[in-house]
Amino acid sequence: MPDSSSLDTPHIRYYHAHLYYRDAAGLAEAQRVAEAAAERFDIQVGRFHERPVGPHPLWSCQLSFAPAVFAELVPWLALNRGDLDVFVHLGTDDDLFDHTQGAMWLGHSHPLDLSAFNA
């Protein structure tokens, strides 16, 4: 990744929003939010994990979307996430950068397991 002071937005190829939940009730809420988002926006809804996966410390579902969708989807998620925490990050092909410097939280933040990105 080039020096971050010289990056332009074309380096952002995609965004992910991870809906975080802890139990069956949270899973149902995540399914509701993901379905409503998919009806309104051009996104791809990933699998609903019932265990921590990758760097994510809680159960989660990934919403994938193009940079052009960000300005509408992220504010919508902020208003409609219910009790879910949402981890949003950009995609530049530098996973460590994307999950640290290119990240934002809606709701509470949670520590990620970044060890896989340091290898």
N, C-alpha and C positions, 0 to 999 in steps of 0.2 A: 504494500500500500504506500503510495507517495506521501510525502509530508502533508499532514491534514490541512495546513494553511493554504495548500495549492489545489485542493480538490474542488471539483464542480459537481453539480447534481447529476450529470450523466453517468457518474461512477455508481449511482444507485440504480441497480437493475430491477429490484423488487423490494417489497416490504413483507414482513410477517407480523401478525398479531397473535399472540398465544393467550388463549383464555385459560386461566388457572382455576382449579377447583380441587376439593379434598374428598368428596364423598358422593353418594348416589344423588343426593339433592343438588349438589353443585354440578354434577354431570348433566342432570335434567335442565338446569339453568343455562349451562354452556350450550347444550343442544338447541334450546329455544333462541338464544342470542345468535348463534351461528346460522340457524335457519332464517331468522328475520334478516340478518345481514346479507345472506346469499340471495334473498328475494329482492333486495334493494340495490345491491352493488355487484360489480363484476369481480367476484372473488372465487377462490378455490378453498373449500373446507376440507381439512385433513382428517385423520383418524382421531377419535376420542380415546385418549390413553387413560387407563385406570391404574397407573403407576408413574413415577417419575421417569422421564425419557431424556437422554442427552443431558444438556446442561440444566434442564428445568427441574426444580426441586419438588414440584407438585404434579398432580395429574393435570393434563392439558390437552388442548386442541389447537391446531395451527390454522389460521386464516392467511392465505397467500394472496397478494394483490400487487398491481402495478403502481408505480409512483403517481400516476395520474389520478388514482382513486384515493390517495392518502387524505387529501383536503376535505373530502366528504365523509369517508369511512371513520377516521379516527375521532373526529368530534361526535359522530353518531355513537360510536362505541363508548365514549366518555359519558354520554347521556343515557345509554341503554344497557350498560353492562351489569346492572343489578348489583349483587354482592360479589361478583367476580372481580378478581384482579387481572389486569391485562398487561402483558409485556409486549411492547412494540419495538421492532428493530428493523433497520435497513439491511439490504443485501448488496454487498460490494465485492463478494468473493474473498473477503478477509473476515473469517468468522469471529476471531477475537475482537477486532475493531467493531464489527457489527453488533456484537452482544455486550459491548462495554461503552465505547464512545458514541456509537450510533443507536443508542437505546433510549426508550422512555417508558414510564409506567403510568397506568391509569389505575387508581386505587393504591393498595399497598405494594411496596417493592419487596422482593425476596432475593436472598443471595443465590447466585447461579453457581453451578459446578463448571468452572472454566478450564479444568485440568486437561480436557481433551483438545483444547485449542492451543495449548502450550507445547504440544508434542512436536 
